[in-house]
Amino acid sequence: MSPFTPEQFAAAQKSNVSHLFALTNTAFEGFQKLTELNLQTLKATLSEGQENVQAALAGKDLREVFAAQGNLAQPAAEKAVAYARHVYEIASNTQAELSKAVEAQYEQHNRNVQAFVDTFVKNAPAGSEALTALLQSGVAAASTTYQSFQDAAKQTAEVAKANFAKTAASATAANATPRAAKA
């Protein structure tokens, strides 16, 4: 006798498909944001490139041309840091949304498995205590393992975020130093 009815199986499949589409939509939204950022960056880069070429061509002598080119390095570095920050924010937000959805799905699945185990244990025939204990132990071990992986993933994300912030701050400070020296 199967512990699942056809209606329960169909409901579980419907729920899984719904979650799959939700995850796909979240990933697609992140990809769309990244694409929009790249298009905006490309448009700005082309516009600035045109302005820079015109400024270089407008120079009356070689010194003015080199001065115009020399003024480009600082804004380019700052823009690269800003771009990297935007990419990181998009990736981080998308990852957080995906993690939240997966975690909610896992918690629901864990509740369903625990309910199944509880029902199985309650209706188990006499003499199957070892099997029910093994089943309960397996479910507890799986839950503990998942929690360990989840904690490690959160810690890794926090370390990556801290490293990115530190790198961005260093790059900003390094870019500010030449500007302060010129002033």
Backbone as numpy.savetxt, mean C-alpha at the origin, in Angstrom:
# Nx Ny Nz CAx CAy CAz Cx Cy Cz
-22.50 -37.02 5.60 -23.33 -35.84 5.60 -22.45 -34.60 5.60
-22.72 -33.68 4.72 -21.94 -32.46 4.60 -22.41 -31.42 5.61
-21.47 -30.73 6.24 -21.87 -29.71 7.21 -22.42 -28.45 6.53
-22.26 -28.34 5.22 -22.74 -27.16 4.50 -23.92 -27.52 3.61
-24.91 -26.67 3.62 -26.04 -26.84 2.71 -25.70 -26.14 1.41
-26.38 -26.48 0.33 -26.11 -25.78 -0.94 -26.32 -24.27 -0.82
-27.27 -23.85 0.00 -27.52 -22.41 0.17 -26.33 -21.73 0.86
-25.76 -22.42 1.86 -24.61 -21.87 2.56 -23.40 -21.78 1.62
-23.23 -22.81 0.81 -22.13 -22.82 -0.14 -22.29 -21.68 -1.15
-23.50 -21.50 -1.67 -23.76 -20.43 -2.63 -23.54 -19.06 -1.99
-23.97 -18.90 -0.75 -23.78 -17.63 -0.05 -22.30 -17.34 0.16
-21.54 -18.39 0.51 -20.10 -18.21 0.70 -19.42 -17.81 -0.61
-19.81 -18.45 -1.71 -19.24 -18.11 -3.01 -19.59 -16.68 -3.42
-20.83 -16.29 -3.17 -21.26 -14.92 -3.49 -20.46 -13.91 -2.67
-20.26 -14.22 -1.42 -19.48 -13.33 -0.54 -18.03 -13.23 -1.03
-17.45 -14.35 -1.40 -16.06 -14.35 -1.88 -15.91 -13.55 -3.17
-16.86 -13.69 -4.08 -16.81 -12.92 -5.33 -16.96 -11.44 -5.04
-17.85 -11.11 -4.12 -18.05 -9.70 -3.74 -16.76 -9.11 -3.17
-16.09 -9.86 -2.32 -14.83 -9.39 -1.74 -13.75 -9.27 -2.80
-13.71 -10.20 -3.74 -12.74 -10.13 -4.82 -12.92 -8.85 -5.63
-14.17 -8.53 -5.96 -14.42 -7.30 -6.73 -14.08 -6.06 -5.92
-14.34 -6.09 -4.61 -14.00 -4.95 -3.77 -12.48 -4.74 -3.75
-11.73 -5.82 -3.61 -10.27 -5.71 -3.62 -9.76 -5.24 -4.98
-10.35 -5.76 -6.04 -9.95 -5.35 -7.39 -10.23 -3.86 -7.61
-11.39 -3.40 -7.16 -11.71 -1.98 -7.31 -10.75 -1.10 -6.51
-10.40 -1.53 -5.31 -9.46 -0.77 -4.50 -8.09 -0.69 -5.18
-7.62 -1.80 -5.69 -6.34 -1.82 -6.39 -6.40 -0.94 -7.64
-7.50 -1.01 -8.37 -7.65 -0.21 -9.58 -7.67 1.29 -9.25
-8.34 1.66 -8.15 -8.36 3.07 -7.74 -6.96 3.57 -7.43
-6.15 2.74 -6.76 -4.77 3.12 -6.49 -3.98 3.29 -7.77
-4.17 2.36 -8.71 -3.50 2.45 -10.00 -3.95 3.71 -10.75
-5.23 4.03 -10.67 -5.75 5.24 -11.33 -5.12 6.49 -10.73
-5.00 6.56 -9.42 -4.39 7.71 -8.76 -2.92 7.84 -9.18
-2.24 6.73 -9.26 -0.84 6.75 -9.67 -0.70 7.21 -11.12
-1.60 6.76 -11.97 -1.58 7.17 -13.38 -1.86 8.67 -13.50
-2.83 9.17 -12.74 -3.12 10.60 -12.76 -1.92 11.42 -12.30
-1.25 10.95 -11.24 -0.05 11.64 -10.76 1.02 11.67 -11.84
1.22 10.53 -12.50 2.24 10.47 -13.56 1.89 11.40 -14.72
0.63 11.46 -15.09 0.24 12.36 -16.18 0.42 13.83 -15.78
0.08 14.17 -14.56 0.28 15.54 -14.08 1.77 15.89 -14.06
2.57 14.93 -13.61 4.02 15.15 -13.55 4.59 15.32 -14.95
4.15 14.48 -15.88 4.63 14.59 -17.25 4.24 15.93 -17.86
3.01 16.35 -17.65 2.54 17.63 -18.19 3.36 18.79 -17.61
3.58 18.77 -16.30 4.36 19.83 -15.66 5.80 19.80 -16.14
6.36 18.62 -16.30 7.75 18.50 -16.76 7.90 19.04 -18.18
6.95 18.72 -19.05 7.02 19.25 -20.42 6.90 20.77 -20.44
6.00 21.30 -19.65 5.81 22.74 -19.59 7.06 23.44 -19.05
7.60 22.89 -17.96 8.81 23.48 -17.38 10.00 23.33 -18.32
10.06 22.20 -19.02 11.14 22.00 -19.99 11.10 23.05 -21.07
9.91 23.35 -21.54 9.76 24.38 -22.57 10.20 25.73 -22.02
9.79 26.06 -20.82 10.18 27.33 -20.20 11.70 27.40 -20.02
12.30 26.28 -19.62 13.75 26.26 -19.39 14.53 26.43 -20.69
14.05 25.79 -21.75 14.71 25.95 -23.05 14.59 27.40 -23.52
13.41 27.98 -23.33 13.23 29.38 -23.73 14.13 30.31 -22.91
14.26 30.00 -21.61 15.13 30.83 -20.76 16.58 30.70 -21.19
16.99 29.48 -21.53 18.37 29.27 -21.97 18.62 29.97 -23.31
17.64 29.89 -24.21 17.80 30.54 -25.51 17.74 32.07 -25.40
17.12 32.56 -24.35 17.01 34.00 -24.17 18.29 34.60 -23.58
19.20 33.74 -23.13 20.45 34.24 -22.54 21.27 35.00 -23.57
21.84 36.12 -23.14 22.59 36.97 -24.05 24.03 36.50 -24.23
24.53 35.81 -23.19 25.88 35.27 -23.31 25.92 33.90 -22.63
27.05 33.27 -22.71 27.21 31.93 -22.19 27.00 31.88 -20.68
27.38 32.92 -19.97 27.24 32.98 -18.52 25.75 32.94 -18.14
24.91 33.66 -18.83 23.47 33.66 -18.54 22.84 32.30 -18.86
23.32 31.65 -19.92 22.80 30.32 -20.27 23.15 29.33 -19.17
24.41 29.36 -18.71 24.81 28.45 -17.64 24.11 28.78 -16.32
23.86 30.05 -16.07 23.15 30.44 -14.84 21.72 29.92 -14.89
21.08 30.00 -16.05 19.72 29.49 -16.19 19.69 27.98 -15.97
20.68 27.28 -16.50 20.75 25.82 -16.32 21.08 25.47 -14.88
21.92 26.24 -14.25 22.31 25.98 -12.87 21.16 26.13 -11.89
20.21 26.98 -12.23 19.06 27.20 -11.35 18.04 26.07 -11.44
18.24 25.11 -12.34 17.27 24.04 -12.54 17.48 22.86 -11.59
18.69 22.66 -11.11 18.99 21.48 -10.30 18.21 21.46 -9.00
18.15 22.57 -8.30 17.47 22.63 -7.01 15.99 22.31 -7.13
15.23 22.99 -7.98 13.81 22.65 -8.09 13.58 21.21 -8.57
14.45 20.70 -9.41 14.28 19.33 -9.91 14.41 18.33 -8.76
15.37 18.54 -7.88 15.54 17.63 -6.74 14.34 17.72 -5.80
13.87 18.92 -5.55 12.70 19.09 -4.67 11.46 18.44 -5.29
11.32 18.57 -6.58 10.17 17.96 -7.27 10.27 16.44 -7.24
11.47 15.91 -7.37 11.65 14.46 -7.30 11.26 13.93 -5.92
11.64 14.65 -4.87 11.27 14.25 -3.52 9.75 14.34 -3.35
9.14 15.40 -3.85 7.69 15.55 -3.74 6.97 14.45 -4.52
7.48 14.12 -5.69 6.88 13.04 -6.49 6.96 11.72 -5.74
8.14 11.43 -5.19 8.31 10.18 -4.44 7.37 10.15 -3.23
7.18 11.27 -2.59 6.27 11.35 -1.45 4.84 11.06 -1.89
4.43 11.60 -3.02 3.06 11.34 -3.53 2.89 9.86 -3.89
3.89 9.29 -4.54 3.82 7.86 -4.90 3.71 7.03 -3.64
4.52 7.36 -2.65 4.48 6.62 -1.39 3.11 6.74 -0.72
2.54 7.94 -0.71 1.22 8.13 -0.10 0.15 7.30 -0.81
0.18 7.31 -2.12 -0.80 6.53 -2.90 -0.63 5.04 -2.59
0.60 4.57 -2.64 0.85 3.14 -2.37 0.49 2.78 -0.94
0.83 3.64 -0.02 0.54 3.37 1.39 -0.96 3.35 1.66
-1.69 4.31 1.12 -3.14 4.35 1.31 -3.83 3.15 0.66
-3.39 2.79 -0.53 -3.98 1.63 -1.21 -3.69 0.36 -0.43
-2.46 0.22 0.04 -2.09 -0.96 0.83 -2.90 -1.02 2.11
-3.13 0.12 2.76 -3.90 0.14 4.00 -5.36 -0.28 3.74
-5.93 0.20 2.65 -7.31 -0.18 2.32 -7.40 -1.67 1.99
-6.43 -2.16 1.24 -6.43 -3.59 0.91 -6.24 -4.43 2.18
-5.35 -4.02 3.04 -5.11 -4.75 4.28 -6.35 -4.78 5.16
-7.04 -3.64 5.23 -8.25 -3.57 6.03 -9.32 -4.52 5.49
-9.47 -4.56 4.19 -10.47 -5.44 3.58 -10.11 -6.91 3.78
-8.83 -7.24 3.59 -8.39 -8.63 3.77 -8.53 -9.04 5.23
-8.20 -8.14 6.12 -8.32 -8.44 7.55 -9.78 -8.69 7.94
-10.68 -7.87 7.43 -12.10 -8.08 7.72 -12.58 -9.41 7.17
-12.14 -9.75 5.96 -12.51 -11.03 5.35 -11.95 -12.19 6.17
-10.72 -12.06 6.61 -10.11 -13.12 7.42 -10.86 -13.29 8.74
-11.19 -12.18 9.38 -11.91 -12.27 10.65 -13.26 -12.96 10.48
-13.95 -12.65 9.39 -15.23 -13.31 9.13 -15.00 -14.80 8.88
-14.00 -15.11 8.10 -13.67 -16.51 7.83 -13.31 -17.24 9.13
-12.54 -16.59 9.98 -12.14 -17.18 11.25 -13.36 -17.45 12.14
-14.31 -16.50 12.16 -15.55 -16.72 12.93 -16.32 -17.91 12.37
-16.39 -18.01 11.05 -17.10 -19.13 10.42 -16.44 -20.47 10.75
-15.12 -20.50 10.68 -14.40 -21.74 11.00 -14.60 -22.10 12.47
-14.53 -21.09 13.34 -14.72 -21.36 14.77 -16.14 -21.86 15.04
-17.13 -21.31 14.37 -18.51 -21.78 14.53 -18.63 -23.22 14.04
-17.98 -23.54 12.92 -18.00 -24.90 12.41 -17.36 -25.86 13.41
-16.20 -25.48 13.95 -15.51 -26.33 14.92 -16.37 -26.51 16.17
-16.97 -25.43 16.64 -17.83 -25.53 17.83 -19.00 -26.47 17.58
-19.60 -26.37 16.41 -20.72 -27.26 16.07 -20.24 -28.69 15.95
-19.08 -28.88 15.33 -18.52 -30.22 15.18 -18.22 -30.83 16.55
-17.61 -30.05 17.43 -17.26 -30.55 18.76 -18.52 -30.90 19.55
-19.53 -30.05 19.44 -20.78 -30.28 20.18 -21.48 -31.55 19.70
-21.39 -31.83 18.42 -22.09 -32.98 17.85 -21.18 -34.19 17.62
-19.95 -34.12 18.10 -19.00 -35.21 17.88 -19.43 -36.45 18.66
-19.22 -37.60 18.07 -19.57 -38.84 18.79 -18.61 -39.08 19.96
-19.08 -39.88 20.88 -18.25 -40.22 22.04 -16.97 -40.90 21.57
-15.86 -40.61 22.22 -14.59 -41.22 21.87 -13.79 -40.42 20.87
-14.28 -39.30 20.42 -13.55 -38.50 19.43 -12.94 -37.25 20.06
-12.70 -37.31 21.34 -12.14 -36.15 22.05 -10.76 -35.77 21.51
-9.95 -36.75 21.18 -8.61 -36.46 20.65 -8.71 -35.73 19.32
-9.62 -36.16 18.47 -9.80 -35.51 17.17 -10.31 -34.08 17.34
-11.27 -33.88 18.23 -11.80 -32.53 18.44 -10.74 -31.63 19.06
-9.93 -32.16 19.97 -8.85 -31.36 20.57 -7.83 -30.98 19.50
-7.52 -31.91 18.61 -6.59 -31.64 17.52 -7.16 -30.56 16.59
-8.42 -30.65 16.28 -9.07 -29.66 15.42 -9.05 -28.28 16.07
-9.39 -28.20 17.34 -9.38 -26.92 18.04 -7.96 -26.36 18.13
-6.99 -27.23 18.37 -5.60 -26.80 18.45 -5.12 -26.28 17.10
-5.51 -26.93 16.02 -5.13 -26.50 14.67 -5.71 -25.13 14.33
-6.95 -24.90 14.69 -7.58 -23.61 14.43 -6.89 -22.52 15.25
-6.58 -22.80 16.51 -5.89 -21.82 17.36 -4.50 -21.52 16.82
-3.78 -22.55 16.36 -2.44 -22.35 15.82 -2.49 -21.51 14.54
-3.46 -21.79 13.68 -3.59 -21.02 12.44 -3.89 -19.55 12.75
-4.73 -19.32 13.72 -5.07 -17.95 14.11 -3.86 -17.23 14.67
-3.09 -17.91 15.50 -1.88 -17.31 16.08 -0.85 -17.01 14.99
-0.69 -17.92 14.06 0.25 -17.71 12.96 -0.15 -16.52 12.11
-1.44 -16.42 11.79 -1.91 -15.29 11.01 -1.65 -13.98 11.76
-1.93 -13.96 13.05 -1.71 -12.75 13.85 -0.24 -12.36 13.85
0.65 -13.35 13.92 2.09 -13.07 13.88 2.49 -12.46 12.55
1.99 -13.03 11.45 2.28 -12.46 10.13 1.73 -11.05 10.00
0.55 -10.84 10.51 -0.07 -9.52 10.43 0.73 -8.50 11.24
1.17 -8.87 12.42 1.98 -7.97 13.24 3.32 -7.66 12.56
3.93 -8.67 11.96 5.20 -8.46 11.25 5.00 -7.53 10.05
3.90 -7.70 9.34 3.63 -6.84 8.17 3.41 -5.39 8.61
2.69 -5.21 9.71 2.46 -3.85 10.21 3.77 -3.21 10.65
4.62 -3.99 11.33 5.90 -3.47 11.77 6.78 -3.11 10.58
6.78 -3.95 9.56 7.57 -3.67 8.35 7.07 -2.39 7.67
5.76 -2.22 7.60 5.20 -1.01 7.00 5.59 0.23 7.79
5.59 0.12 9.11 5.97 1.27 9.94 7.45 1.61 9.76
8.30 0.60 9.67 9.73 0.83 9.45 9.94 1.48 8.09
9.24 0.98 7.07 9.37 1.56 5.72 8.91 3.01 5.72
7.84 3.29 6.42 7.32 4.66 6.49 8.33 5.57 7.19
8.90 5.11 8.30 9.90 5.90 9.01 11.14 6.12 8.16
11.59 5.09 7.45 12.76 5.23 6.58 12.49 6.20 5.45
11.28 6.14 4.88 10.95 7.06 3.80 10.94 8.50 4.31
10.33 8.71 5.48 10.28 10.05 6.05 11.69 10.58 6.33
12.56 9.70 6.85 13.93 10.09 7.16 14.68 10.42 5.87
14.49 9.61 4.83 15.16 9.85 3.55 14.67 11.14 2.91
13.37 11.37 2.96 12.82 12.60 2.39 13.34 13.82 3.14
13.42 13.72 4.46 13.93 14.84 5.26 15.40 15.10 4.94
16.17 14.03 4.78 17.59 14.18 4.43 17.75 14.82 3.06
16.94 14.38 2.11 17.03 14.94 0.75 16.63 16.40 0.75
15.61 16.75 1.50 15.17 18.14 1.58 16.24 18.99 2.24
16.84 18.47 3.31 17.91 19.21 3.99 19.13 19.37 3.10
19.47 18.31 2.36 20.62 18.37 1.46 20.37 19.37 0.34
19.14 19.45 -0.13 18.81 20.40 -1.19 18.76 21.82 -0.66
18.41 21.99 0.58 18.33 23.34 1.15 19.72 23.90 1.42
20.69 23.06 1.69 22.04 23.50 2.01 22.69 24.26 0.85
22.65 23.75 -0.39 23.25 24.52 -1.49 22.55 25.87 -1.71
21.25 25.90 -1.51 20.50 27.13 -1.72 20.92 28.17 -0.68
21.08 27.70 0.58 21.48 28.63 1.65 22.90 29.12 1.39
23.76 28.29 0.85 25.13 28.69 0.58 25.19 29.73 -0.52
24.26 29.66 -1.50 24.25 30.61 -2.62 23.74 31.97 -2.17
22.87 31.97 -1.16 22.24 33.23 -0.74 23.15 34.14 0.00
